[in-house]
Amino acid sequence: MTAAVTGALLLPVAIDRDGLPLSTYPMYSQTRGEQVSLVTARAVTAGGDVSTLSLGVIGESDDPLVVAGELRAAIGDGRAEQRCREIAERAAGWSGSADDIVAVEVVTERHDVVERATGDASLVERTVHARCEVPA
């Protein structure tokens, strides 16, 4: 019995094929790059300060994978401006900043993985896909 279970676990590796019910778990076994791209939305205050909005404001969900997936899809489909306006509507009542939020930006940020993990400044590049005003 032990040999059968061991064989079943090693079979995907031996035949270099991944699938159900046997898997090599490639999402955990592949190396990651030195940089990672993250999509998010930022609040911009009248004074120019920026802060990341909460998951609930960005995507009406507390699941970061869902929120990031929705933003990534909107950017990819050319709907970043529309998504920005939806977020701005929700941000109008958000109390995440001492100053009033005047604008929202939908951005992709590229970060150095090691610097981000250690809490150091990690931003390599930022692309603003959309910027919209927050309704008064």
Biotite code that builds the C-alpha atoms (Angstrom):
import biotite.structure as struc

atoms = struc.array([
    struc.Atom([0.000, 0.000, 0.000], chain_id="A", res_id=1, res_name="MET", atom_name="CA", element="C"),
    struc.Atom([2.801, 2.434, 0.873], chain_id="A", res_id=2, res_name="THR", atom_name="CA", element="C"),
    struc.Atom([4.492, 1.746, -2.446], chain_id="A", res_id=3, res_name="ALA", atom_name="CA", element="C"),
    struc.Atom([1.251, 2.491, -4.325], chain_id="A", res_id=4, res_name="ALA", atom_name="CA", element="C"),
    struc.Atom([0.760, 5.833, -2.578], chain_id="A", res_id=5, res_name="VAL", atom_name="CA", element="C"),
    struc.Atom([4.401, 6.803, -3.108], chain_id="A", res_id=6, res_name="THR", atom_name="CA", element="C"),
    struc.Atom([4.156, 5.805, -6.754], chain_id="A", res_id=7, res_name="GLY", atom_name="CA", element="C"),
    struc.Atom([0.985, 7.866, -7.215], chain_id="A", res_id=8, res_name="ALA", atom_name="CA", element="C"),
    struc.Atom([2.678, 10.929, -5.708], chain_id="A", res_id=9, res_name="LEU", atom_name="CA", element="C"),
    struc.Atom([5.772, 10.569, -7.887], chain_id="A", res_id=10, res_name="LEU", atom_name="CA", element="C"),
    struc.Atom([3.972, 9.681, -11.133], chain_id="A", res_id=11, res_name="LEU", atom_name="CA", element="C"),
    struc.Atom([3.257, 13.310, -12.234], chain_id="A", res_id=12, res_name="PRO", atom_name="CA", element="C"),
    struc.Atom([6.947, 14.158, -11.776], chain_id="A", res_id=13, res_name="VAL", atom_name="CA", element="C"),
    struc.Atom([8.086, 11.081, -13.705], chain_id="A", res_id=14, res_name="ALA", atom_name="CA", element="C"),
    struc.Atom([5.785, 11.717, -16.681], chain_id="A", res_id=15, res_name="ILE", atom_name="CA", element="C"),
    struc.Atom([6.217, 15.530, -16.463], chain_id="A", res_id=16, res_name="ASP", atom_name="CA", element="C"),
    struc.Atom([2.467, 16.117, -16.597], chain_id="A", res_id=17, res_name="ARG", atom_name="CA", element="C"),
    struc.Atom([0.241, 17.925, -14.138], chain_id="A", res_id=18, res_name="ASP", atom_name="CA", element="C"),
    struc.Atom([-3.441, 17.260, -13.630], chain_id="A", res_id=19, res_name="GLY", atom_name="CA", element="C"),
    struc.Atom([-6.180, 15.945, -11.401], chain_id="A", res_id=20, res_name="LEU", atom_name="CA", element="C"),
    struc.Atom([-6.130, 13.986, -9.232], chain_id="A", res_id=21, res_name="PRO", atom_name="CA", element="C"),
    struc.Atom([-2.331, 13.919, -9.155], chain_id="A", res_id=22, res_name="LEU", atom_name="CA", element="C"),
    struc.Atom([-0.371, 17.150, -9.162], chain_id="A", res_id=23, res_name="SER", atom_name="CA", element="C"),
    struc.Atom([3.170, 18.457, -8.928], chain_id="A", res_id=24, res_name="THR", atom_name="CA", element="C"),
    struc.Atom([1.751, 21.656, -7.364], chain_id="A", res_id=25, res_name="TYR", atom_name="CA", element="C"),
    struc.Atom([3.523, 23.988, -9.810], chain_id="A", res_id=26, res_name="PRO", atom_name="CA", element="C"),
    struc.Atom([2.203, 27.104, -8.055], chain_id="A", res_id=27, res_name="MET", atom_name="CA", element="C"),
    struc.Atom([4.443, 26.206, -5.118], chain_id="A", res_id=28, res_name="TYR", atom_name="CA", element="C"),
    struc.Atom([7.349, 24.531, -6.890], chain_id="A", res_id=29, res_name="SER", atom_name="CA", element="C"),
    struc.Atom([8.300, 27.233, -9.401], chain_id="A", res_id=30, res_name="GLN", atom_name="CA", element="C"),
    struc.Atom([10.652, 30.046, -8.495], chain_id="A", res_id=31, res_name="THR", atom_name="CA", element="C"),
    struc.Atom([9.330, 33.568, -8.409], chain_id="A", res_id=32, res_name="ARG", atom_name="CA", element="C"),
    struc.Atom([10.958, 36.540, -10.060], chain_id="A", res_id=33, res_name="GLY", atom_name="CA", element="C"),
    struc.Atom([12.797, 39.281, -8.228], chain_id="A", res_id=34, res_name="GLU", atom_name="CA", element="C"),
    struc.Atom([9.926, 41.693, -8.877], chain_id="A", res_id=35, res_name="GLN", atom_name="CA", element="C"),
    struc.Atom([6.155, 41.421, -8.566], chain_id="A", res_id=36, res_name="VAL", atom_name="CA", element="C"),
    struc.Atom([3.401, 43.531, -10.137], chain_id="A", res_id=37, res_name="SER", atom_name="CA", element="C"),
    struc.Atom([0.412, 44.447, -7.981], chain_id="A", res_id=38, res_name="LEU", atom_name="CA", element="C"),
    struc.Atom([-2.776, 46.178, -9.089], chain_id="A", res_id=39, res_name="VAL", atom_name="CA", element="C"),
    struc.Atom([-4.559, 48.466, -6.668], chain_id="A", res_id=40, res_name="THR", atom_name="CA", element="C"),
    struc.Atom([-6.417, 51.738, -6.290], chain_id="A", res_id=41, res_name="ALA", atom_name="CA", element="C"),
    struc.Atom([-5.075, 54.700, -4.370], chain_id="A", res_id=42, res_name="ARG", atom_name="CA", element="C"),
    struc.Atom([-6.756, 57.621, -2.659], chain_id="A", res_id=43, res_name="ALA", atom_name="CA", element="C"),
    struc.Atom([-5.302, 61.053, -3.386], chain_id="A", res_id=44, res_name="VAL", atom_name="CA", element="C"),
    struc.Atom([-5.949, 63.884, -0.935], chain_id="A", res_id=45, res_name="THR", atom_name="CA", element="C"),
    struc.Atom([-6.171, 67.614, -1.641], chain_id="A", res_id=46, res_name="ALA", atom_name="CA", element="C"),
    struc.Atom([-2.638, 67.937, -0.257], chain_id="A", res_id=47, res_name="GLY", atom_name="CA", element="C"),
    struc.Atom([-1.298, 65.320, -2.661], chain_id="A", res_id=48, res_name="GLY", atom_name="CA", element="C"),
    struc.Atom([-0.878, 62.551, -0.109], chain_id="A", res_id=49, res_name="ASP", atom_name="CA", element="C"),
    struc.Atom([-1.725, 59.059, -1.310], chain_id="A", res_id=50, res_name="VAL", atom_name="CA", element="C"),
    struc.Atom([-2.880, 55.944, 0.474], chain_id="A", res_id=51, res_name="SER", atom_name="CA", element="C"),
    struc.Atom([-4.137, 52.558, -0.611], chain_id="A", res_id=52, res_name="THR", atom_name="CA", element="C"),
    struc.Atom([-7.880, 52.155, -0.319], chain_id="A", res_id=53, res_name="LEU", atom_name="CA", element="C"),
    struc.Atom([-9.419, 49.279, 1.612], chain_id="A", res_id=54, res_name="SER", atom_name="CA", element="C"),
    struc.Atom([-10.444, 46.095, -0.205], chain_id="A", res_id=55, res_name="LEU", atom_name="CA", element="C"),
    struc.Atom([-14.104, 46.896, 0.427], chain_id="A", res_id=56, res_name="GLY", atom_name="CA", element="C"),
    struc.Atom([-13.807, 50.290, -1.246], chain_id="A", res_id=57, res_name="VAL", atom_name="CA", element="C"),
    struc.Atom([-11.817, 48.965, -4.208], chain_id="A", res_id=58, res_name="ILE", atom_name="CA", element="C"),
    struc.Atom([-13.923, 45.916, -4.909], chain_id="A", res_id=59, res_name="GLY", atom_name="CA", element="C"),
    struc.Atom([-16.717, 45.470, -2.389], chain_id="A", res_id=60, res_name="GLU", atom_name="CA", element="C"),
    struc.Atom([-15.033, 42.276, -1.181], chain_id="A", res_id=61, res_name="SER", atom_name="CA", element="C"),
    struc.Atom([-12.668, 41.286, 1.592], chain_id="A", res_id=62, res_name="ASP", atom_name="CA", element="C"),
    struc.Atom([-10.881, 38.750, -0.630], chain_id="A", res_id=63, res_name="ASP", atom_name="CA", element="C"),
    struc.Atom([-7.685, 40.276, -2.059], chain_id="A", res_id=64, res_name="PRO", atom_name="CA", element="C"),
    struc.Atom([-7.563, 37.763, -4.932], chain_id="A", res_id=65, res_name="LEU", atom_name="CA", element="C"),
    struc.Atom([-11.082, 38.701, -6.040], chain_id="A", res_id=66, res_name="VAL", atom_name="CA", element="C"),
    struc.Atom([-10.393, 42.436, -5.809], chain_id="A", res_id=67, res_name="VAL", atom_name="CA", element="C"),
    struc.Atom([-7.074, 42.182, -7.679], chain_id="A", res_id=68, res_name="ALA", atom_name="CA", element="C"),
    struc.Atom([-8.652, 39.938, -10.318], chain_id="A", res_id=69, res_name="GLY", atom_name="CA", element="C"),
    struc.Atom([-11.482, 42.400, -10.913], chain_id="A", res_id=70, res_name="GLU", atom_name="CA", element="C"),
    struc.Atom([-9.052, 45.308, -11.226], chain_id="A", res_id=71, res_name="LEU", atom_name="CA", element="C"),
    struc.Atom([-6.713, 43.352, -13.500], chain_id="A", res_id=72, res_name="ARG", atom_name="CA", element="C"),
    struc.Atom([-9.661, 42.398, -15.736], chain_id="A", res_id=73, res_name="ALA", atom_name="CA", element="C"),
    struc.Atom([-10.890, 45.999, -15.895], chain_id="A", res_id=74, res_name="ALA", atom_name="CA", element="C"),
    struc.Atom([-7.443, 47.228, -16.911], chain_id="A", res_id=75, res_name="ILE", atom_name="CA", element="C"),
    struc.Atom([-7.061, 44.451, -19.487], chain_id="A", res_id=76, res_name="GLY", atom_name="CA", element="C"),
    struc.Atom([-10.522, 45.108, -20.973], chain_id="A", res_id=77, res_name="ASP", atom_name="CA", element="C"),
    struc.Atom([-9.999, 48.858, -21.236], chain_id="A", res_id=78, res_name="GLY", atom_name="CA", element="C"),
    struc.Atom([-12.495, 49.579, -18.426], chain_id="A", res_id=79, res_name="ARG", atom_name="CA", element="C"),
    struc.Atom([-10.057, 51.200, -15.986], chain_id="A", res_id=80, res_name="ALA", atom_name="CA", element="C"),
    struc.Atom([-11.803, 54.602, -16.210], chain_id="A", res_id=81, res_name="GLU", atom_name="CA", element="C"),
    struc.Atom([-15.211, 53.041, -15.522], chain_id="A", res_id=82, res_name="GLN", atom_name="CA", element="C"),
    struc.Atom([-13.820, 51.021, -12.627], chain_id="A", res_id=83, res_name="ARG", atom_name="CA", element="C"),
    struc.Atom([-12.118, 54.133, -11.268], chain_id="A", res_id=84, res_name="CYS", atom_name="CA", element="C"),
    struc.Atom([-15.450, 56.002, -11.205], chain_id="A", res_id=85, res_name="ARG", atom_name="CA", element="C"),
    struc.Atom([-17.120, 53.090, -9.359], chain_id="A", res_id=86, res_name="GLU", atom_name="CA", element="C"),
    struc.Atom([-14.337, 53.097, -6.763], chain_id="A", res_id=87, res_name="ILE", atom_name="CA", element="C"),
    struc.Atom([-14.535, 56.894, -6.440], chain_id="A", res_id=88, res_name="ALA", atom_name="CA", element="C"),
    struc.Atom([-18.250, 56.633, -5.628], chain_id="A", res_id=89, res_name="GLU", atom_name="CA", element="C"),
    struc.Atom([-17.469, 54.234, -2.779], chain_id="A", res_id=90, res_name="ARG", atom_name="CA", element="C"),
    struc.Atom([-14.446, 56.278, -1.673], chain_id="A", res_id=91, res_name="ALA", atom_name="CA", element="C"),
    struc.Atom([-16.605, 59.369, -1.218], chain_id="A", res_id=92, res_name="ALA", atom_name="CA", element="C"),
    struc.Atom([-17.729, 57.985, 2.137], chain_id="A", res_id=93, res_name="GLY", atom_name="CA", element="C"),
    struc.Atom([-14.470, 56.282, 3.119], chain_id="A", res_id=94, res_name="TRP", atom_name="CA", element="C"),
    struc.Atom([-12.808, 57.517, 6.312], chain_id="A", res_id=95, res_name="SER", atom_name="CA", element="C"),
    struc.Atom([-9.313, 56.134, 5.697], chain_id="A", res_id=96, res_name="GLY", atom_name="CA", element="C"),
    struc.Atom([-7.614, 59.507, 5.620], chain_id="A", res_id=97, res_name="SER", atom_name="CA", element="C"),
    struc.Atom([-7.560, 62.569, 7.831], chain_id="A", res_id=98, res_name="ALA", atom_name="CA", element="C"),
    struc.Atom([-7.778, 64.798, 4.737], chain_id="A", res_id=99, res_name="ASP", atom_name="CA", element="C"),
    struc.Atom([-10.607, 64.687, 2.240], chain_id="A", res_id=100, res_name="ASP", atom_name="CA", element="C"),
    struc.Atom([-10.037, 62.345, -0.681], chain_id="A", res_id=101, res_name="ILE", atom_name="CA", element="C"),
    struc.Atom([-10.294, 64.287, -3.924], chain_id="A", res_id=102, res_name="VAL", atom_name="CA", element="C"),
    struc.Atom([-9.269, 61.632, -6.473], chain_id="A", res_id=103, res_name="ALA", atom_name="CA", element="C"),
    struc.Atom([-8.775, 57.914, -7.014], chain_id="A", res_id=104, res_name="VAL", atom_name="CA", element="C"),
    struc.Atom([-6.073, 56.330, -9.152], chain_id="A", res_id=105, res_name="GLU", atom_name="CA", element="C"),
    struc.Atom([-6.144, 52.784, -10.529], chain_id="A", res_id=106, res_name="VAL", atom_name="CA", element="C"),
    struc.Atom([-2.506, 51.698, -10.702], chain_id="A", res_id=107, res_name="VAL", atom_name="CA", element="C"),
    struc.Atom([-0.159, 48.820, -11.358], chain_id="A", res_id=108, res_name="THR", atom_name="CA", element="C"),
    struc.Atom([2.905, 48.912, -9.132], chain_id="A", res_id=109, res_name="GLU", atom_name="CA", element="C"),
    struc.Atom([6.022, 46.842, -9.665], chain_id="A", res_id=110, res_name="ARG", atom_name="CA", element="C"),
    struc.Atom([7.906, 46.060, -6.442], chain_id="A", res_id=111, res_name="HIS", atom_name="CA", element="C"),
    struc.Atom([11.184, 44.423, -5.489], chain_id="A", res_id=112, res_name="ASP", atom_name="CA", element="C"),
    struc.Atom([10.095, 41.256, -3.678], chain_id="A", res_id=113, res_name="VAL", atom_name="CA", element="C"),
    struc.Atom([12.896, 41.170, -1.085], chain_id="A", res_id=114, res_name="VAL", atom_name="CA", element="C"),
    struc.Atom([12.644, 44.864, -0.235], chain_id="A", res_id=115, res_name="GLU", atom_name="CA", element="C"),
    struc.Atom([8.865, 44.594, 0.133], chain_id="A", res_id=116, res_name="ARG", atom_name="CA", element="C"),
    struc.Atom([9.167, 41.517, 2.372], chain_id="A", res_id=117, res_name="ALA", atom_name="CA", element="C"),
    struc.Atom([11.630, 43.300, 4.659], chain_id="A", res_id=118, res_name="THR", atom_name="CA", element="C"),
    struc.Atom([9.477, 46.439, 4.857], chain_id="A", res_id=119, res_name="GLY", atom_name="CA", element="C"),
    struc.Atom([11.926, 48.639, 2.935], chain_id="A", res_id=120, res_name="ASP", atom_name="CA", element="C"),
    struc.Atom([11.064, 50.960, 0.043], chain_id="A", res_id=121, res_name="ALA", atom_name="CA", element="C"),
    struc.Atom([10.298, 48.518, -2.762], chain_id="A", res_id=122, res_name="SER", atom_name="CA", element="C"),
    struc.Atom([8.568, 50.458, -5.541], chain_id="A", res_id=123, res_name="LEU", atom_name="CA", element="C"),
    struc.Atom([10.337, 50.029, -8.887], chain_id="A", res_id=124, res_name="VAL", atom_name="CA", element="C"),
    struc.Atom([7.679, 51.434, -11.210], chain_id="A", res_id=125, res_name="GLU", atom_name="CA", element="C"),
    struc.Atom([4.099, 52.709, -11.068], chain_id="A", res_id=126, res_name="ARG", atom_name="CA", element="C"),
    struc.Atom([1.694, 52.915, -14.003], chain_id="A", res_id=127, res_name="THR", atom_name="CA", element="C"),
    struc.Atom([-1.460, 54.988, -13.538], chain_id="A", res_id=128, res_name="VAL", atom_name="CA", element="C"),
    struc.Atom([-4.215, 53.475, -15.702], chain_id="A", res_id=129, res_name="HIS", atom_name="CA", element="C"),
    struc.Atom([-6.973, 55.862, -14.658], chain_id="A", res_id=130, res_name="ALA", atom_name="CA", element="C"),
    struc.Atom([-7.503, 58.866, -12.425], chain_id="A", res_id=131, res_name="ARG", atom_name="CA", element="C"),
    struc.Atom([-10.927, 60.208, -11.518], chain_id="A", res_id=132, res_name="CYS", atom_name="CA", element="C"),
    struc.Atom([-12.348, 62.775, -9.147], chain_id="A", res_id=133, res_name="GLU", atom_name="CA", element="C"),
    struc.Atom([-14.240, 61.716, -6.036], chain_id="A", res_id=134, res_name="VAL", atom_name="CA", element="C"),
    struc.Atom([-17.772, 63.158, -5.987], chain_id="A", res_id=135, res_name="PRO", atom_name="CA", element="C"),
    struc.Atom([-18.408, 65.759, -3.296], chain_id="A", res_id=136, res_name="ALA", atom_name="CA", element="C"),
])
